[in-house]
Structures are given as C-alpha cells and as structure tokens.
Amino acid sequence: MSATSTAAVIVLAAGEGTRMKSRTPKVLHEICGRTLVGHVVTAARELAPRELVVVVGHGREQVGAHLAEVDPAARTAVQEEQNGTGHAVRMGLEPLGGAVDGTVIVVCGDTPLLTGATLRQLAETHQADGNAVTVLTAEMPDATGYGRIVRDEASGAVTAIVEHKDASESQRAIREINSGVFAFDGRLLADALGKVRTDNSQGEEYLTDVLGILREAGHRVGASVAADHREIAGINNRVQLAEARRVLNERLLTEAMMAGVTVVDPASTFVDATVTFEPDALIHPGTQLLGATHLAAGAEVGPNCRLTDTKVGADARVDNAVAYDSEVGEGASVGPFAYLRPGTRLGVKAKLGTYVETKNAVIGEGTKIPHLSYVGDATIGEYTNIGAASVFVNYDGEAKHHTTIGSHCKTGSDNMFVAPVTVGDGAYTAAGSVITKDVPAGSLAVARGQQRNIEGWVARKRPGSAAAKAAEAASGESGGES
C-alpha cells in the first residue's frame, strides 16, 4: 500500500498557546507566508489523504475561518475542553464516523517545519512494517526534556516512550525522542481510544497511552526517524517562532539556490514559502520577497527591496523599492527608491525612477517616469516620457478619476494632470502646466500663468538684506561693463 492511500490526517490545533502571550491563536501566527497550521496542512496534503480534519478549540472561529480560506476541503472538529491529546483525536475521528479503514496520521498544528516528505516516509514505514502504530522520532543532539524512545534490540520495535523525568540514567543517554506525530491503523486507533483512562496527574486522555494498549494487545509499535530533528520542533513562544522562521527561510533559500538562483547574502534575505523563481534570478542583500512574488529568469532584485505578490519579468531590475500586487515587465527598470502600489503594471523595458510612486497604473513598453512623480489611476502608452515632479491628480475629495496619456508623448516637468483628462498620442505639454482639458494628438499644451518680473523689488522690500546687497553688487558689475 502506498503513502497516497492514507485514509485521513488529523491535525491537532485546539490549544490556547498561552506562552505566546498573544490575542492571536497560536496556530495562526505566521512564518514565511503561512500560518503555523497552514504549513502543517500543506505538508499533510502532500499525502493526498482521503480526509483531512483539523481539531479546533481555542479561537475556533478565527482558526475555522482561516482554514476555510486556505483549504476549503479540510473538515474541522471542535474540542470544547482541552482534555488531552487522546480526547482531541477522538473528536477528530467523529466527523469520519468514529473509525476509519486505513492509515490515520496524527500531527500537531504547531510544527511548521514538518515536511510532506517526512510524513510520506512515516506512512510508508507504517505500511511496510505492518505496524499498528508508528511513531515519528528524531535523533536530538540534546534530548533533555523529551520523551525517549526505547526499542527492542532484536526487532527494532518500540517498547516504551519514557518521559525524561521518569527515565533511568541509561535511558537518558538515548537521543531518539518522541515527536508527537503518529501513524495508526484507523480501526485499532478508534478501539484503543475507547480504553484510554484519565487516572493521571492532569486528568486527561493521553494519546501516548494508545501505544501501550496496542502493544499489550499483541500489536507491533514501530518508529520512523526524521532526517532532520528540527522538523519536529513545536512552537510555544516567540523565541521558538523566530528560530523556526530562520530555519525555514534557510531551507527555502537553499532550495532556490540549488535551482539556479543567486542569493548574495542569505543571512539578510527573506522569502515566503509561496515565492517562486526561475534560474539566473539574482537577489541582493536586504531583500524580502513575500506572497505570490515571482522572479523570472535573469531578474535582479535588491538591495533593500520588499516585494509582495509582485511579478518581476525576465532581465528586469528592481533596486531599493517597495511593491505590492504589481507587475514589472521584461527588461524593465525600477528604482532606486520607488513605490509600486497595487495595480501597477509596468511594460517591457519601461522605467520607474527615483522617488516615483504608482498606483493602479498601466505603463506601456519603453515608457519612462524617471523621477519625483506620482502616477495614480492612469494608463500611459508606449515610449512616452513623463517629466520630473509630475502629479496625476486623481482624487477630487470624493471619487478617484482616470488619466490617459498616449504613446510617444513628452510631458514637461512639474505638470499636474487633473483627472479625468486625456493627452493624445504624440502630444507635448509644457513644463509647469496644469492640464485640466484633453490635449489632442500631436498638440502642445501650455497651461501656466504669464511670467512677470518686478524690477527693484528686493531693494525696496528687503533693504539691507544679503539678497539686496548681492543684487546691488550685481547691478554695479553690470553697469561697469556696459
């Protein structure tokens, strides 16, 4: 039987997580673009289980709403009171009829580093060895505080899980520990859960008691060892959250580099699990790539960029910029110090220069907006040049309006385009103009006041000032030459 025949995965996500000291349920804290439970559900989906159930409790409304968004096919089960892991699994089986034919995987909702490959290995080991239950274990450099896995030397079967406080000196020397992740025979699991007792210090139903029940009934308990002990790490506080983020970020960057991406300084580069790359993309230091961002072949990003849900085309360059929900065309150039707001679509070989901000703007091939401008709610054609310090005046205090600039236009510096307004193809606008009316194709628009020079104003209004003295000296020099 293959791992793809996994009948169900049950994710335990009902805990409060008091050590996080947060209004947000623990499993909804995020690292690398997904919540903790989102990472676990993504890994579990790699098994293609027939059913996936998430057991919720604390913050159930928030957790349930989040799951409906990220995995609508996932079921939820409610653990009204947190009466132990065994009780949580019983609640998780209820939507499935209480017993399941086939393999049931139980995972914790706060283990974001757990991979689908490790879960697949667990399921395959469980099926190949014919176990009633298989424990996912790991070899820890320092196993202090963890439950130790005690095995039969001859068969390798698990004979006990001994908590650190109860372990003998020889058992404390064991480095293989229990992860809290298990594969069960579904029918045997349901039967054994009905036999779990609560006569312990916490008065709770412990899932680990199922192992002893099945072993005493003559069933085999086995183990599958994770390749990296960090995968099984649970998150209980903000320090562990940051450590997990560092590990996952390192893993994601390693995958990218092995696929042909150059990351100049991995220590100062941060990516989400949902970011994608093509070979020969180049990432400079101080860069954050978030959400559904994609870098095409030869794209160069950074230093000091933050791109969210942004597509950067082949051989494009983005330098010291912030972008949200935008597209940068092939061979285009952005920055330094540009801000692309949602809806920006920059064409092939187009340019957004220093201190340019755009929003809901479609900018055509080869068009340049070199510096100090705001372009909002606009369409600009091909090979147009927008002069420095231009502002697309799109908001009248109540509604946003659209500006259209044609192709092969040259607009002067310090222009104001008061929307709604259209500048036709091939038109020019003079520097300092406030464009309030449509400009026909091929026309020159001049919309500025007539210059008037008032001779001697400084001497009369600012007598004795440095400006007056400079003007007087200049007048004298001028008079001496004439």
VENGI-V825682 format. One record per residue. RES is the residue in three letters. SS is DSSP state (hx for helix, st for strand, lp for the rest). PHI is phi in degrees with one decimal (none if undefined). Layout:
res->[RES	RES]
ss->[SS	SS]
phi->[PHI	PHI]
This chain:
res->[MET	SER	ALA	THR	SER	THR	ALA	ALA	VAL	ILE	VAL	LEU	ALA	ALA	GLY	GLU	GLY	THR	ARG	MET	LYS	SER	ARG	THR	PRO	LYS	VAL	LEU	HIS	GLU	ILE	CYS	GLY	ARG	THR	LEU	VAL	GLY	HIS	VAL	VAL	THR	ALA	ALA	ARG	GLU	LEU	ALA	PRO	ARG	GLU	LEU	VAL	VAL	VAL	VAL	GLY	HIS	GLY	ARG	GLU	GLN	VAL	GLY	ALA	HIS	LEU	ALA	GLU	VAL	ASP	PRO	ALA	ALA	ARG	THR	ALA	VAL	GLN	GLU	GLU	GLN	ASN	GLY	THR	GLY	HIS	ALA	VAL	ARG	MET	GLY	LEU	GLU	PRO	LEU	GLY	GLY	ALA	VAL	ASP	GLY	THR	VAL	ILE	VAL	VAL	CYS	GLY	ASP	THR	PRO	LEU	LEU	THR	GLY	ALA	THR	LEU	ARG	GLN	LEU	ALA	GLU	THR	HIS	GLN	ALA	ASP	GLY	ASN	ALA	VAL	THR	VAL	LEU	THR	ALA	GLU	MET	PRO	ASP	ALA	THR	GLY	TYR	GLY	ARG	ILE	VAL	ARG	ASP	GLU	ALA	SER	GLY	ALA	VAL	THR	ALA	ILE	VAL	GLU	HIS	LYS	ASP	ALA	SER	GLU	SER	GLN	ARG	ALA	ILE	ARG	GLU	ILE	ASN	SER	GLY	VAL	PHE	ALA	PHE	ASP	GLY	ARG	LEU	LEU	ALA	ASP	ALA	LEU	GLY	LYS	VAL	ARG	THR	ASP	ASN	SER	GLN	GLY	GLU	GLU	TYR	LEU	THR	ASP	VAL	LEU	GLY	ILE	LEU	ARG	GLU	ALA	GLY	HIS	ARG	VAL	GLY	ALA	SER	VAL	ALA	ALA	ASP	HIS	ARG	GLU	ILE	ALA	GLY	ILE	ASN	ASN	ARG	VAL	GLN	LEU	ALA	GLU	ALA	ARG	ARG	VAL	LEU	ASN	GLU	ARG	LEU	LEU	THR	GLU	ALA	MET	MET	ALA	GLY	VAL	THR	VAL	VAL	ASP	PRO	ALA	SER	THR	PHE	VAL	ASP	ALA	THR	VAL	THR	PHE	GLU	PRO	ASP	ALA	LEU	ILE	HIS	PRO	GLY	THR	GLN	LEU	LEU	GLY	ALA	THR	HIS	LEU	ALA	ALA	GLY	ALA	GLU	VAL	GLY	PRO	ASN	CYS	ARG	LEU	THR	ASP	THR	LYS	VAL	GLY	ALA	ASP	ALA	ARG	VAL	ASP	ASN	ALA	VAL	ALA	TYR	ASP	SER	GLU	VAL	GLY	GLU	GLY	ALA	SER	VAL	GLY	PRO	PHE	ALA	TYR	LEU	ARG	PRO	GLY	THR	ARG	LEU	GLY	VAL	LYS	ALA	LYS	LEU	GLY	THR	TYR	VAL	GLU	THR	LYS	ASN	ALA	VAL	ILE	GLY	GLU	GLY	THR	LYS	ILE	PRO	HIS	LEU	SER	TYR	VAL	GLY	ASP	ALA	THR	ILE	GLY	GLU	TYR	THR	ASN	ILE	GLY	ALA	ALA	SER	VAL	PHE	VAL	ASN	TYR	ASP	GLY	GLU	ALA	LYS	HIS	HIS	THR	THR	ILE	GLY	SER	HIS	CYS	LYS	THR	GLY	SER	ASP	ASN	MET	PHE	VAL	ALA	PRO	VAL	THR	VAL	GLY	ASP	GLY	ALA	TYR	THR	ALA	ALA	GLY	SER	VAL	ILE	THR	LYS	ASP	VAL	PRO	ALA	GLY	SER	LEU	ALA	VAL	ALA	ARG	GLY	GLN	GLN	ARG	ASN	ILE	GLU	GLY	TRP	VAL	ALA	ARG	LYS	ARG	PRO	GLY	SER	ALA	ALA	ALA	LYS	ALA	ALA	GLU	ALA	ALA	SER	GLY	GLU	SER	GLY	GLY	GLU	SER]
ss->[lp	lp	hx	hx	hx	lp	lp	st	st	st	st	st	st	lp	lp	lp	lp	hx	hx	hx	lp	lp	lp	lp	lp	hx	hx	hx	lp	st	st	lp	lp	st	st	hx	hx	hx	hx	hx	hx	hx	hx	hx	hx	lp	lp	lp	lp	lp	st	st	st	st	st	st	lp	lp	lp	hx	hx	hx	hx	hx	hx	hx	hx	hx	hx	hx	lp	lp	lp	lp	st	st	st	st	lp	lp	lp	lp	lp	lp	hx	hx	hx	hx	hx	hx	hx	hx	hx	hx	lp	lp	lp	lp	lp	lp	lp	lp	st	st	st	st	st	st	lp	lp	lp	lp	lp	lp	lp	hx	hx	hx	hx	hx	hx	hx	hx	hx	hx	hx	hx	hx	hx	lp	lp	lp	st	st	st	st	st	st	st	lp	lp	lp	lp	lp	lp	lp	lp	st	st	st	st	lp	lp	lp	lp	lp	lp	st	st	st	st	st	lp	hx	hx	hx	lp	lp	hx	hx	hx	hx	lp	lp	lp	st	st	st	st	st	st	st	st	st	st	hx	hx	hx	hx	hx	hx	hx	hx	lp	lp	lp	lp	lp	lp	lp	lp	lp	lp	lp	lp	lp	lp	lp	hx	hx	hx	hx	hx	hx	hx	hx	lp	lp	lp	lp	st	st	st	st	st	lp	lp	lp	hx	hx	hx	hx	lp	lp	lp	lp	lp	hx	hx	hx	hx	hx	hx	hx	hx	hx	hx	hx	hx	hx	hx	hx	hx	hx	hx	hx	hx	hx	lp	lp	lp	st	st	lp	lp	hx	hx	hx	lp	st	st	lp	lp	lp	lp	st	st	lp	lp	lp	lp	st	st	lp	lp	lp	lp	st	st	st	lp	lp	lp	st	st	lp	lp	lp	lp	st	st	lp	lp	lp	lp	st	st	st	lp	lp	st	st	lp	lp	lp	lp	st	st	st	st	st	st	st	st	lp	lp	st	st	lp	lp	lp	lp	st	st	st	st	st	st	st	st	lp	lp	lp	lp	st	st	lp	lp	lp	lp	st	st	st	st	st	st	st	st	st	st	st	st	st	lp	lp	lp	lp	st	st	st	st	st	st	st	st	st	st	st	st	st	lp	lp	lp	lp	st	st	lp	lp	lp	lp	st	st	st	lp	st	lp	lp	lp	lp	st	lp	lp	st	st	st	lp	lp	lp	lp	st	st	lp	lp	lp	lp	st	st	st	lp	lp	st	st	st	lp	lp	lp	lp	st	st	lp	lp	lp	lp	st	st	lp	lp	lp	st	lp	lp	lp	lp	st	st	lp	lp	lp	lp	lp	lp	lp	lp	lp	lp	lp	hx	hx	hx	hx	hx	lp	lp	lp	lp	hx	hx	hx	hx	hx	hx	hx	hx	hx	hx	hx	hx	hx	hx	hx	hx	lp]
phi->[none	-90.9	-62.9	-70.8	-90.9	-54.9	-74.0	-155.8	-120.2	-111.8	-105.2	-90.1	-138.6	-98.1	-68.4	-82.7	70.2	-61.2	-71.9	-73.3	50.9	-145.4	-74.3	-85.1	-52.7	-51.5	-70.6	-98.3	-68.3	-110.1	-139.7	51.3	86.0	-136.7	-70.8	-56.5	-68.8	-63.3	-63.3	-65.2	-62.9	-60.8	-64.6	-63.9	-65.6	-66.9	-82.3	52.3	-68.0	-65.9	-136.8	-131.2	-120.4	-109.6	-86.5	-114.0	-156.1	-63.8	62.8	-59.9	-65.1	-65.4	-64.8	-61.7	-65.2	-64.0	-63.7	-62.0	-81.9	-91.5	-152.2	-59.2	-79.2	-70.9	-90.7	-122.5	-129.3	-102.5	-102.5	-59.0	-122.7	-80.2	-102.3	104.5	-68.8	-63.8	-62.8	-61.8	-67.8	-59.7	-64.0	-67.2	-80.0	-56.9	-64.4	-100.3	91.7	90.2	-147.4	-131.8	-82.0	115.0	-83.4	-116.1	-98.5	-113.6	-129.2	-94.2	-79.7	-117.0	-117.6	-70.7	-89.6	-66.5	-104.5	-62.8	-63.4	-69.1	-65.2	-64.5	-62.3	-61.4	-65.1	-69.0	-63.2	-58.7	-74.3	-66.5	-87.3	64.5	-79.3	-77.5	-147.7	-125.7	-93.5	-80.0	-121.8	-152.2	-90.5	-99.1	-60.6	-133.5	-91.9	-54.3	91.2	-97.3	-73.3	-88.2	-92.1	-103.3	-114.1	-75.8	-61.7	-78.0	-96.6	81.1	-67.1	-79.4	-103.2	-165.4	-117.7	-108.3	-66.5	-55.4	-66.4	-98.8	-80.4	-77.4	-59.1	-67.5	-70.7	-67.6	-76.3	-70.4	-101.1	-81.9	-125.6	-83.4	-93.1	85.4	-110.6	-138.2	-114.9	-122.7	-70.8	-57.2	-66.6	-66.2	-61.7	-60.6	-65.6	-68.0	-60.8	-69.1	-106.4	-72.0	-104.2	-116.9	-84.6	-134.0	-61.5	-94.7	63.3	-119.3	-92.5	-92.5	-64.2	-63.9	-64.6	-61.7	-61.9	-64.9	-62.1	-69.3	-64.8	-65.5	-83.5	93.3	-91.8	-87.6	-112.6	-117.5	-145.4	-128.7	-93.9	-68.3	-68.1	-128.1	-61.8	-67.8	-61.0	-91.3	-64.8	-89.8	-104.6	-123.5	-151.2	-69.5	-65.0	-66.2	-61.9	-67.0	-63.1	-65.1	-62.7	-61.9	-64.5	-67.3	-62.1	-62.0	-63.6	-64.9	-68.1	-62.1	-59.4	-64.6	-65.2	-66.2	-92.8	106.4	-95.6	-93.6	-115.4	-62.3	-138.8	-56.4	-65.9	-116.1	-118.2	-130.3	-133.8	-87.7	-65.2	-93.6	-78.5	-125.9	-137.7	-116.5	-55.9	72.8	-66.5	-129.6	-120.2	-87.9	-60.8	72.2	-110.5	-120.2	-116.3	-126.8	63.7	-93.7	-65.0	-135.5	-108.8	-81.2	-57.3	80.1	-66.0	-125.8	-128.0	102.5	-74.4	58.0	-118.4	-132.4	-114.4	-122.6	51.0	-122.6	-103.1	-112.4	-73.5	-57.1	62.6	-79.8	-129.5	-126.5	-128.4	48.3	-135.4	-121.5	-143.0	-129.6	45.1	-131.3	-130.0	-113.4	-71.2	-55.7	71.5	-78.1	-131.6	-131.4	94.9	-74.8	64.0	-110.7	-131.4	-101.8	-90.2	-52.3	91.7	-76.4	-130.9	-97.1	-76.2	-57.1	55.9	-83.1	-138.4	-118.9	-95.3	-71.8	55.5	-109.4	-119.5	-129.6	-154.3	48.0	-127.5	-104.7	-119.3	-76.0	-56.0	72.6	-76.4	-122.7	-126.1	-69.1	-166.8	56.5	-137.4	-119.4	-124.0	-127.5	52.9	-144.3	-125.4	-123.4	-76.2	-88.4	53.4	-100.9	-117.3	-100.5	-65.6	-61.0	61.2	-91.9	-131.0	-91.0	-83.9	-100.3	-120.9	-99.3	100.1	-130.5	-139.8	-94.4	-128.1	-106.1	-116.5	-121.4	-115.0	-76.6	-86.8	56.3	-92.8	-128.8	-104.5	-74.1	-68.1	56.8	-95.8	-116.8	-104.6	-89.2	-72.3	-81.1	-154.8	-129.4	-112.8	-72.3	-56.2	71.1	-83.6	-119.6	-130.7	-78.1	-58.3	77.7	-86.1	-109.6	-91.1	-113.6	-122.4	-59.2	-110.7	-63.8	-54.6	75.4	-96.6	-109.4	-104.1	-122.3	-139.7	-151.1	-71.2	-72.2	-71.1	-132.5	-101.3	-101.8	-64.7	73.2	-62.0	-63.9	-60.9	-76.9	-93.8	-132.5	-62.8	80.8	-75.6	-59.2	-64.6	-65.1	-64.9	-63.9	-66.3	-63.8	-63.0	-63.9	-66.5	-63.6	-61.2	-65.3	-66.7	-69.6	-85.0	-82.6]
